[in-house]
Amino acid sequence: MSSVGAILLVVRASSTTTTLQRVAVIAIAVLVFALVFELVRRRALLERYALLWLLASLALVLLAVWKGLLTHLARDLDIYTPVNALFAAGFVFVVVLLLHFSLVISRLSEQSKTLAQRLALLDDRIEQPSELAAEPDARRSSAAQQRTRAAGER
């Protein structure tokens, strides 16, 4: 009877640990969700970047609340253990995040280059009127000289 009691004790301890882990994961996911939401509210984080983090925290809550979801996903994907499935999902999330930020950096780099070119064109336009302003004076003086010569020839 003592071996059965020990087995029940281990089962109860593991189920308590599992429940405690699930509660901890839910708490962490809710904290991440609240933090991202607060950062968006304070305008410290743009909505388009917050979307990935909000989806990730919702996925964590879903996995923690739905007890067998990770096991079913692992079995459907032919992954040996649910922990490996969770690791694979985290890896995919990081790859998607890196791809997203690479696209953002590429777009910002292109916009920066375009802005630098436009600034150079505007600087050139600002400098040209001073050169053009000097040229009409030269044209006027040469036109005045031509009129003087024309008047002197008559």
C-alpha positions as CSV (number, residue, x, y, z in Angstrom):
1,M,0.0,0.0,0.0
2,S,2.9,2.3,0.6
3,S,4.0,2.1,-3.0
4,V,0.5,3.1,-4.2
5,G,0.6,6.0,-1.7
6,A,4.0,7.1,-3.0
7,I,2.7,6.9,-6.6
8,L,-0.4,9.0,-5.7
9,L,1.9,11.5,-4.0
10,V,4.1,11.8,-7.0
11,V,1.0,12.2,-9.3
12,R,-0.5,14.8,-7.0
13,A,2.9,16.7,-6.8
14,S,3.4,16.6,-10.6
15,S,-0.2,17.7,-11.3
16,T,0.3,20.5,-8.7
17,T,3.6,21.5,-10.4
18,T,1.9,21.4,-13.8
19,T,-0.9,23.5,-12.6
20,L,1.5,25.9,-11.0
21,Q,3.5,26.1,-14.2
22,R,0.4,26.8,-16.2
23,V,-0.6,29.6,-13.9
24,A,2.9,31.0,-14.1
25,V,2.8,30.9,-17.9
26,I,-0.6,32.6,-18.0
27,A,0.6,35.3,-15.6
28,I,3.7,35.9,-17.7
29,A,1.7,36.1,-20.9
30,V,-0.8,38.5,-19.3
31,L,2.0,40.6,-18.1
32,V,3.6,40.7,-21.5
33,F,0.2,41.6,-23.0
34,A,-0.4,44.4,-20.5
35,L,3.2,45.7,-21.0
36,V,2.9,45.9,-24.7
37,F,-0.6,47.5,-24.4
38,E,0.8,50.1,-22.0
39,L,3.8,50.8,-24.3
40,V,1.4,51.4,-27.2
41,R,-0.8,53.6,-25.1
42,R,2.2,55.7,-24.1
43,R,3.3,55.8,-27.8
44,A,6.6,54.2,-26.9
45,L,5.8,51.3,-29.3
46,L,4.1,51.6,-32.6
47,E,1.0,49.5,-33.2
48,R,2.5,47.6,-36.2
49,Y,5.3,46.4,-34.0
50,A,3.1,45.6,-31.1
51,L,0.9,43.2,-33.1
52,L,3.6,40.5,-33.1
53,W,4.1,40.7,-29.4
54,L,0.3,40.7,-28.7
55,L,-0.2,37.7,-30.9
56,A,2.7,35.9,-29.1
57,S,1.3,36.5,-25.7
58,L,-2.2,35.4,-26.8
59,A,-0.6,32.2,-28.2
60,L,1.1,31.6,-24.8
61,V,-2.2,32.1,-23.0
62,L,-4.0,29.7,-25.4
63,L,-1.3,27.1,-24.9
64,A,-1.4,27.4,-21.2
65,V,-5.2,27.4,-20.8
66,W,-5.8,24.6,-23.3
67,K,-4.1,21.7,-21.5
68,G,-3.6,19.2,-24.4
69,L,-3.2,21.7,-27.3
70,L,0.6,21.5,-27.3
71,T,0.6,17.7,-27.1
72,H,-1.9,17.5,-30.0
73,L,0.2,19.9,-32.1
74,A,3.3,18.0,-31.4
75,R,1.7,14.7,-32.3
76,D,0.1,16.2,-35.5
77,L,3.5,17.6,-36.5
78,D,5.3,14.3,-35.7
79,I,7.4,16.0,-33.1
80,Y,8.6,13.7,-30.4
81,T,7.8,15.7,-27.3
82,P,5.6,18.8,-26.6
83,V,8.6,20.7,-25.3
84,N,10.3,20.3,-28.7
85,A,7.2,21.6,-30.3
86,L,7.2,24.6,-28.0
87,F,10.9,25.2,-28.8
88,A,10.1,24.9,-32.6
89,A,7.3,27.4,-32.2
90,G,9.6,29.8,-30.4
91,F,12.2,29.4,-33.1
92,V,9.6,30.2,-35.8
93,F,8.5,33.2,-33.8
94,V,12.0,34.5,-33.6
95,V,12.6,34.0,-37.4
96,V,9.4,35.8,-38.2
97,L,10.4,38.6,-35.9
98,L,13.8,38.9,-37.5
99,L,12.3,38.9,-41.0
100,H,9.8,41.6,-40.0
101,F,12.6,43.8,-38.6
102,S,14.8,43.2,-41.6
103,L,12.0,44.5,-43.8
104,V,11.5,47.5,-41.6
105,I,15.2,48.3,-41.6
106,S,15.4,47.9,-45.4
107,R,12.4,50.3,-45.9
108,L,13.9,52.8,-43.5
109,S,17.3,52.6,-45.2
110,E,15.6,53.3,-48.6
111,Q,13.6,56.2,-47.1
112,S,16.8,57.6,-45.5
113,K,18.6,57.5,-48.9
114,T,15.6,59.2,-50.6
115,L,15.5,61.9,-47.9
116,A,19.2,62.6,-48.3
117,Q,18.9,62.9,-52.0
118,R,15.9,65.3,-51.6
119,L,17.9,67.4,-49.1
120,A,20.8,67.6,-51.5
121,L,18.4,68.8,-54.2
122,L,16.9,71.4,-51.9
123,D,20.3,72.6,-50.8
124,D,21.2,73.0,-54.5
125,R,18.1,75.0,-55.2
126,I,18.8,77.3,-52.2
127,E,22.3,78.0,-53.5
128,Q,21.2,78.5,-57.1
129,P,19.1,81.7,-56.5
130,S,22.1,83.5,-55.1
131,E,24.1,82.6,-58.2
132,L,21.1,83.5,-60.4
133,A,20.7,86.8,-58.6
134,A,24.3,87.7,-59.3
135,E,23.9,86.7,-63.0
136,P,21.1,89.2,-63.8
137,D,23.3,92.0,-62.4
138,A,26.0,90.9,-64.8
139,R,23.4,90.7,-67.6
140,R,22.1,94.2,-66.8
141,S,25.6,95.7,-66.8
142,S,26.4,94.0,-70.1
143,A,23.1,95.1,-71.6
144,A,23.7,98.7,-70.3
145,Q,27.2,98.6,-71.9
146,Q,25.7,97.5,-75.2
147,R,23.1,100.3,-75.1
148,T,25.9,102.8,-74.3
149,R,27.9,101.5,-77.3
150,A,24.8,101.6,-79.5
151,A,24.0,105.1,-78.4
152,G,27.7,106.2,-79.0
153,E,27.7,104.7,-82.5
154,R,24.7,106.8,-83.5
